Amino acid sequence: MRKVPLAPLLVSGLSLIAIWLAAPATARAQAATTHSGPFVFGSGNGSGGAGLGIGAAAFIGGMTGVEVAYDMPRWHIEGLLGFDSRDTTVGVLNRTRTELTFGVRAWYHLHQGTNSDFSIGGGLGFDSLSFSNNGGSGTQTFVEPGAEARVFLTPSFALFGLAGFSMAFGDPNVTGSGFALASQLTAGFGFTYFFR
């Protein structure tokens, strides 16, 4: 029985999806509407974007940290930074476990609602883990293409959820490597507050 390589099929499938999503849509005439009331916010709708914001976020692969975001009308970018240092006991050894995480993500807004948007894009993240007393160290790299949906509860406060692929590459003795198709709902703790 001949084995079919998975990587070329995956790349071909993702390429077809990207081409289909990027195809131009037919323009439709809409009646002019004026928005009034509390739901006139979001990243689009002529608002010029939400600007600079901070919050908390996580990669699908589990990397977490403080988020800094910059939102424009058709796209937004996010930076993630995390640090964790704590004493651990492994057998009879007392070690200090130190973890530093850094990541960036970019999103293109495919669709914008009155107080929400749906984006495609992805991110690149680095997770560095080390142990004192010759416990070893290693770095894991995350590549995560996917989709993000945000809802603006107020003009300055957004919750979001992610879905996509998580590919991890690293030292298998310390951090591990792998591939997953997963989703991660960050509404419980993932948020951004924009300073408008």
C-alpha positions as YAML, in Angstrom:
chain: A
units: angstrom
residues:
- id: 1
  name: MET
  ca: [0.00, 0.00, 0.00]
- id: 2
  name: ARG
  ca: [1.44, 3.36, -1.05]
- id: 3
  name: LYS
  ca: [1.55, 6.14, 1.57]
- id: 4
  name: VAL
  ca: [0.21, 9.53, 0.49]
- id: 5
  name: PRO
  ca: [2.25, 12.44, 1.90]
- id: 6
  name: LEU
  ca: [0.08, 14.66, 4.10]
- id: 7
  name: ALA
  ca: [1.99, 17.98, 3.78]
- id: 8
  name: PRO
  ca: [1.33, 18.59, 0.01]
- id: 9
  name: LEU
  ca: [-2.36, 17.79, 0.47]
- id: 10
  name: LEU
  ca: [-2.59, 20.17, 3.43]
- id: 11
  name: VAL
  ca: [-0.83, 23.01, 1.57]
- id: 12
  name: SER
  ca: [-3.05, 22.47, -1.51]
- id: 13
  name: GLY
  ca: [-6.22, 22.49, 0.58]
- id: 14
  name: LEU
  ca: [-5.24, 25.65, 2.46]
- id: 15
  name: SER
  ca: [-4.30, 27.35, -0.82]
- id: 16
  name: LEU
  ca: [-7.71, 26.59, -2.34]
- id: 17
  name: ILE
  ca: [-9.48, 27.92, 0.76]
- id: 18
  name: ALA
  ca: [-7.39, 31.11, 0.68]
- id: 19
  name: ILE
  ca: [-8.15, 31.67, -3.04]
- id: 20
  name: TRP
  ca: [-11.86, 31.09, -2.45]
- id: 21
  name: LEU
  ca: [-11.92, 33.52, 0.49]
- id: 22
  name: ALA
  ca: [-9.98, 36.18, -1.44]
- id: 23
  name: ALA
  ca: [-12.26, 36.06, -4.50]
- id: 24
  name: PRO
  ca: [-14.12, 39.34, -5.04]
- id: 25
  name: ALA
  ca: [-17.76, 39.39, -4.01]
- id: 26
  name: THR
  ca: [-20.57, 40.85, -6.10]
- id: 27
  name: ALA
  ca: [-21.49, 44.35, -4.96]
- id: 28
  name: ARG
  ca: [-25.12, 44.81, -3.93]
- id: 29
  name: ALA
  ca: [-26.97, 48.07, -3.55]
- id: 30
  name: GLN
  ca: [-28.09, 48.86, -0.03]
- id: 31
  name: ALA
  ca: [-30.42, 51.47, 1.26]
- id: 32
  name: ALA
  ca: [-28.63, 54.25, 3.09]
- id: 33
  name: THR
  ca: [-28.94, 53.75, 6.82]
- id: 34
  name: THR
  ca: [-27.89, 55.88, 9.68]
- id: 35
  name: HIS
  ca: [-26.79, 54.20, 12.86]
- id: 36
  name: SER
  ca: [-27.87, 55.65, 16.14]
- id: 37
  name: GLY
  ca: [-27.86, 54.35, 19.66]
- id: 38
  name: PRO
  ca: [-25.24, 52.34, 21.51]
- id: 39
  name: PHE
  ca: [-24.23, 49.94, 18.70]
- id: 40
  name: VAL
  ca: [-22.22, 52.19, 16.37]
- id: 41
  name: PHE
  ca: [-18.82, 50.81, 17.20]
- id: 42
  name: GLY
  ca: [-16.47, 48.12, 16.06]
- id: 43
  name: SER
  ca: [-13.32, 48.11, 14.05]
- id: 44
  name: GLY
  ca: [-14.93, 49.04, 10.74]
- id: 45
  name: ASN
  ca: [-18.05, 50.91, 9.64]
- id: 46
  name: GLY
  ca: [-16.12, 54.10, 8.94]
- id: 47
  name: SER
  ca: [-14.93, 54.31, 12.53]
- id: 48
  name: GLY
  ca: [-11.28, 54.39, 11.46]
- id: 49
  name: GLY
  ca: [-10.42, 51.38, 13.62]
- id: 50
  name: ALA
  ca: [-10.26, 51.07, 17.37]
- id: 51
  name: GLY
  ca: [-6.60, 52.17, 17.63]
- id: 52
  name: LEU
  ca: [-4.27, 51.02, 20.39]
- id: 53
  name: GLY
  ca: [-5.40, 48.48, 22.99]
- id: 54
  name: ILE
  ca: [-4.11, 46.15, 25.70]
- id: 55
  name: GLY
  ca: [-5.50, 42.95, 27.13]
- id: 56
  name: ALA
  ca: [-4.85, 39.24, 27.71]
- id: 57
  name: ALA
  ca: [-4.60, 36.58, 25.00]
- id: 58
  name: ALA
  ca: [-3.47, 33.04, 24.26]
- id: 59
  name: PHE
  ca: [-2.22, 31.14, 21.25]
- id: 60
  name: ILE
  ca: [-4.11, 27.97, 20.30]
- id: 61
  name: GLY
  ca: [-0.98, 26.01, 21.31]
- id: 62
  name: GLY
  ca: [-1.35, 27.27, 24.88]
- id: 63
  name: MET
  ca: [1.11, 30.17, 24.98]
- id: 64
  name: THR
  ca: [-0.40, 33.00, 27.10]
- id: 65
  name: GLY
  ca: [0.54, 36.57, 27.96]
- id: 66
  name: VAL
  ca: [-0.29, 40.24, 27.95]
- id: 67
  name: GLU
  ca: [-1.57, 41.48, 24.58]
- id: 68
  name: VAL
  ca: [-0.91, 44.80, 22.85]
- id: 69
  name: ALA
  ca: [-3.10, 45.34, 19.78]
- id: 70
  name: TYR
  ca: [-3.37, 47.99, 17.08]
- id: 71
  name: ASP
  ca: [-6.65, 48.06, 15.15]
- id: 72
  name: MET
  ca: [-7.19, 49.67, 11.73]
- id: 73
  name: PRO
  ca: [-10.41, 49.64, 9.64]
- id: 74
  name: ARG
  ca: [-9.42, 46.58, 7.49]
- id: 75
  name: TRP
  ca: [-6.79, 44.80, 9.62]
- id: 76
  name: HIS
  ca: [-5.31, 44.55, 13.10]
- id: 77
  name: ILE
  ca: [-2.08, 43.27, 14.63]
- id: 78
  name: GLU
  ca: [-1.41, 41.82, 18.07]
- id: 79
  name: GLY
  ca: [1.75, 41.33, 20.11]
- id: 80
  name: LEU
  ca: [1.92, 38.88, 23.03]
- id: 81
  name: LEU
  ca: [4.44, 38.89, 25.88]
- id: 82
  name: GLY
  ca: [4.51, 36.57, 28.90]
- id: 83
  name: PHE
  ca: [6.92, 35.73, 31.71]
- id: 84
  name: ASP
  ca: [6.70, 33.07, 34.44]
- id: 85
  name: SER
  ca: [9.38, 32.13, 36.99]
- id: 86
  name: ARG
  ca: [8.68, 29.79, 39.90]
- id: 87
  name: ASP
  ca: [10.40, 27.29, 42.17]
- id: 88
  name: THR
  ca: [9.62, 23.62, 41.51]
- id: 89
  name: THR
  ca: [10.60, 20.38, 43.17]
- id: 90
  name: VAL
  ca: [11.67, 17.50, 40.92]
- id: 91
  name: GLY
  ca: [12.57, 14.47, 43.08]
- id: 92
  name: VAL
  ca: [15.02, 15.83, 45.64]
- id: 93
  name: LEU
  ca: [16.12, 18.79, 43.48]
- id: 94
  name: ASN
  ca: [14.75, 22.25, 43.97]
- id: 95
  name: ARG
  ca: [14.76, 24.00, 40.61]
- id: 96
  name: THR
  ca: [13.60, 27.30, 39.26]
- id: 97
  name: ARG
  ca: [11.42, 27.02, 36.16]
- id: 98
  name: THR
  ca: [11.58, 30.13, 33.95]
- id: 99
  name: GLU
  ca: [9.39, 30.65, 30.88]
- id: 100
  name: LEU
  ca: [9.43, 33.60, 28.48]
- id: 101
  name: THR
  ca: [6.85, 33.83, 25.68]
- id: 102
  name: PHE
  ca: [6.64, 36.22, 22.74]
- id: 103
  name: GLY
  ca: [4.32, 36.19, 19.75]
- id: 104
  name: VAL
  ca: [2.85, 38.32, 16.97]
- id: 105
  name: ARG
  ca: [-0.35, 37.86, 14.99]
- id: 106
  name: ALA
  ca: [-1.87, 39.75, 12.04]
- id: 107
  name: TRP
  ca: [-5.53, 39.61, 10.96]
- id: 108
  name: TYR
  ca: [-7.36, 40.81, 7.85]
- id: 109
  name: HIS
  ca: [-11.04, 41.68, 8.43]
- id: 110
  name: LEU
  ca: [-13.04, 39.60, 5.93]
- id: 111
  name: HIS
  ca: [-16.39, 40.74, 7.29]
- id: 112
  name: GLN
  ca: [-17.40, 43.54, 9.63]
- id: 113
  name: GLY
  ca: [-20.64, 43.85, 11.53]
- id: 114
  name: THR
  ca: [-21.94, 46.77, 13.50]
- id: 115
  name: ASN
  ca: [-20.10, 45.69, 16.64]
- id: 116
  name: SER
  ca: [-18.11, 42.65, 15.48]
- id: 117
  name: ASP
  ca: [-15.68, 41.41, 12.87]
- id: 118
  name: PHE
  ca: [-14.44, 38.11, 11.40]
- id: 119
  name: SER
  ca: [-10.80, 37.91, 10.33]
- id: 120
  name: ILE
  ca: [-8.31, 35.49, 8.80]
- id: 121
  name: GLY
  ca: [-4.59, 35.55, 9.43]
- id: 122
  name: GLY
  ca: [-2.29, 33.93, 11.89]
- id: 123
  name: GLY
  ca: [0.69, 34.24, 14.12]
- id: 124
  name: LEU
  ca: [4.21, 33.24, 14.99]
- id: 125
  name: GLY
  ca: [5.19, 32.60, 18.61]
- id: 126
  name: PHE
  ca: [8.27, 31.62, 20.62]
- id: 127
  name: ASP
  ca: [8.17, 29.90, 24.02]
- id: 128
  name: SER
  ca: [11.52, 29.65, 25.84]
- id: 129
  name: LEU
  ca: [11.63, 27.31, 28.84]
- id: 130
  name: SER
  ca: [14.61, 26.72, 31.15]
- id: 131
  name: PHE
  ca: [15.30, 24.99, 34.47]
- id: 132
  name: SER
  ca: [18.08, 25.87, 36.92]
- id: 133
  name: ASN
  ca: [20.55, 23.27, 38.34]
- id: 134
  name: ASN
  ca: [21.31, 21.80, 34.90]
- id: 135
  name: GLY
  ca: [17.65, 20.99, 34.32]
- id: 136
  name: GLY
  ca: [17.89, 21.85, 30.64]
- id: 137
  name: SER
  ca: [16.35, 24.45, 28.38]
- id: 138
  name: GLY
  ca: [14.65, 24.66, 25.05]
- id: 139
  name: THR
  ca: [12.64, 26.88, 22.73]
- id: 140
  name: GLN
  ca: [9.39, 25.99, 21.05]
- id: 141
  name: THR
  ca: [8.19, 27.82, 17.94]
- id: 142
  name: PHE
  ca: [4.48, 28.06, 17.10]
- id: 143
  name: VAL
  ca: [3.09, 28.73, 13.62]
- id: 144
  name: GLU
  ca: [-0.68, 29.24, 13.78]
- id: 145
  name: PRO
  ca: [-2.78, 30.16, 10.72]
- id: 146
  name: GLY
  ca: [-6.47, 30.54, 11.46]
- id: 147
  name: ALA
  ca: [-9.50, 32.75, 11.98]
- id: 148
  name: GLU
  ca: [-10.55, 35.16, 14.71]
- id: 149
  name: ALA
  ca: [-13.99, 36.49, 15.61]
- id: 150
  name: ARG
  ca: [-14.31, 39.57, 17.83]
- id: 151
  name: VAL
  ca: [-17.33, 41.17, 19.44]
- id: 152
  name: PHE
  ca: [-17.17, 44.74, 20.75]
- id: 153
  name: LEU
  ca: [-19.28, 44.89, 23.92]
- id: 154
  name: THR
  ca: [-18.59, 48.62, 24.23]
- id: 155
  name: PRO
  ca: [-16.66, 50.98, 21.92]
- id: 156
  name: SER
  ca: [-13.49, 50.20, 23.89]
- id: 157
  name: PHE
  ca: [-13.89, 46.56, 25.04]
- id: 158
  name: ALA
  ca: [-13.70, 43.47, 22.79]
- id: 159
  name: LEU
  ca: [-13.87, 39.72, 23.46]
- id: 160
  name: PHE
  ca: [-12.54, 37.25, 20.89]
- id: 161
  name: GLY
  ca: [-12.27, 33.58, 19.95]
- id: 162
  name: LEU
  ca: [-9.79, 31.74, 17.71]
- id: 163
  name: ALA
  ca: [-9.85, 28.63, 15.52]
- id: 164
  name: GLY
  ca: [-7.11, 27.21, 13.32]
- id: 165
  name: PHE
  ca: [-4.00, 25.06, 13.01]
- id: 166
  name: SER
  ca: [-1.27, 24.96, 15.62]
- id: 167
  name: MET
  ca: [2.13, 23.69, 14.50]
- id: 168
  name: ALA
  ca: [4.81, 23.46, 17.19]
- id: 169
  name: PHE
  ca: [8.50, 22.91, 16.52]
- id: 170
  name: GLY
  ca: [11.11, 22.57, 19.23]
- id: 171
  name: ASP
  ca: [13.46, 20.49, 21.33]
- id: 172
  name: PRO
  ca: [11.55, 17.23, 21.98]
- id: 173
  name: ASN
  ca: [13.48, 16.64, 25.22]
- id: 174
  name: VAL
  ca: [12.20, 19.83, 26.85]
- id: 175
  name: THR
  ca: [9.37, 21.48, 24.94]
- id: 176
  name: GLY
  ca: [8.13, 18.94, 22.39]
- id: 177
  name: SER
  ca: [6.85, 19.32, 18.86]
- id: 178
  name: GLY
  ca: [3.61, 18.42, 17.11]
- id: 179
  name: PHE
  ca: [0.66, 19.42, 14.96]
- id: 180
  name: ALA
  ca: [-2.98, 20.04, 15.92]
- id: 181
  name: LEU
  ca: [-6.19, 21.28, 14.31]
- id: 182
  name: ALA
  ca: [-7.98, 22.92, 17.20]
- id: 183
  name: SER
  ca: [-9.96, 25.86, 18.41]
- id: 184
  name: GLN
  ca: [-9.63, 27.96, 21.50]
- id: 185
  name: LEU
  ca: [-12.40, 30.17, 22.84]
- id: 186
  name: THR
  ca: [-10.77, 33.00, 24.71]
- id: 187
  name: ALA
  ca: [-13.95, 34.77, 25.78]
- id: 188
  name: GLY
  ca: [-13.43, 33.68, 29.39]
- id: 189
  name: PHE
  ca: [-10.12, 35.53, 29.71]
- id: 190
  name: GLY
  ca: [-9.17, 36.87, 26.27]
- id: 191
  name: PHE
  ca: [-10.00, 40.53, 25.85]
- id: 192
  name: THR
  ca: [-8.71, 43.82, 24.50]
- id: 193
  name: TYR
  ca: [-9.38, 47.29, 25.88]
- id: 194
  name: PHE
  ca: [-8.90, 50.04, 23.26]
- id: 195
  name: PHE
  ca: [-7.90, 53.57, 24.21]
- id: 196
  name: ARG
  ca: [-10.09, 55.59, 21.84]
...
